[in-house]
């Protein structure tokens, strides 16, 4: 391959994907309650709890995260009868 042909390949390689037909697809999102049930099908209750992080805790999370993150204001304790089985 000569030098002039090599320089033609890069622009063609960048443009070609844009000319290909794209596929479309539908997405069904879960509701909040459906997501809870999907992750914890055995749960008997989801109890809302406030999440009160201090300024220092927020700084630690922000510095550890590779992206800017919006921190939740609440979480849900997941229970099966008397037993806590997780957090949502």
C-alpha positions in Angstrom: 0.0 0.0 0.0 1.5 3.3 -1.0 1.5 6.5 1.2 -1.4 8.3 -0.6 -3.7 5.3 -0.3 -3.0 5.1 3.5 -4.3 8.7 4.0 -7.5 7.9 2.2 -8.4 4.9 4.5 -8.7 7.0 7.7 -11.4 9.4 6.3 -13.3 6.6 4.7 -13.2 4.5 7.9 -14.6 7.4 9.9 -17.4 8.2 7.5 -18.5 4.7 6.6 -20.2 3.9 9.9 -22.3 7.0 9.6 -23.7 5.8 6.3 -24.8 2.4 7.6 -28.4 2.1 8.5 -29.2 2.3 12.2 -31.6 0.0 13.9 -34.4 1.2 16.1 -35.7 -0.6 19.1 -38.3 0.1 21.8 -37.3 0.1 25.5 -39.7 -0.7 28.3 -38.6 0.8 31.6 -39.6 -0.5 35.0 -41.6 1.6 37.4 -40.1 2.3 40.8 -42.2 -0.5 42.4 -41.5 -2.9 39.6 -37.7 -2.3 40.0 -38.0 -3.0 43.8 -39.9 -6.2 43.2 -37.5 -7.3 40.4 -34.4 -6.9 42.7 -36.1 -8.3 45.8 -38.9 -10.6 44.8 -38.9 -12.2 48.3 -39.4 -8.9 50.1 -42.5 -8.3 52.2 -41.9 -4.6 52.8 -40.0 -1.6 51.5 -39.6 1.0 54.3 -38.5 4.5 53.2 -35.6 5.9 55.2 -34.1 9.3 55.0 -30.4 9.4 54.0 -28.7 12.2 56.0 -25.1 12.4 54.8 -22.8 15.0 56.4 -20.8 17.4 54.3 -17.7 15.4 54.9 -19.4 12.2 53.8 -20.6 13.9 50.6 -17.0 15.1 49.9 -15.6 11.6 50.3 -18.2 10.2 47.9 -17.6 13.0 45.4 -13.8 12.5 45.4 -14.1 8.7 45.1 -16.6 8.8 42.2 -15.2 9.1 38.7 -18.2 11.1 37.6 -20.4 13.8 39.1 -23.0 12.0 41.1 -26.3 13.2 42.4 -26.7 11.7 45.9 -30.0 10.2 47.0 -32.0 11.8 49.8 -33.6 8.6 50.8 -33.2 4.8 50.6 -35.5 1.9 51.3 -34.9 -0.8 53.8 -36.0 -4.1 52.3 -37.6 -6.5 54.8 -38.8 -10.1 54.7 -41.0 -10.4 57.8 -38.8 -9.3 60.8 -35.5 -9.6 58.9 -33.7 -6.9 56.9 -32.6 -8.4 53.7 -31.1 -5.4 51.9 -31.3 -1.8 50.9 -32.8 -0.3 47.8 
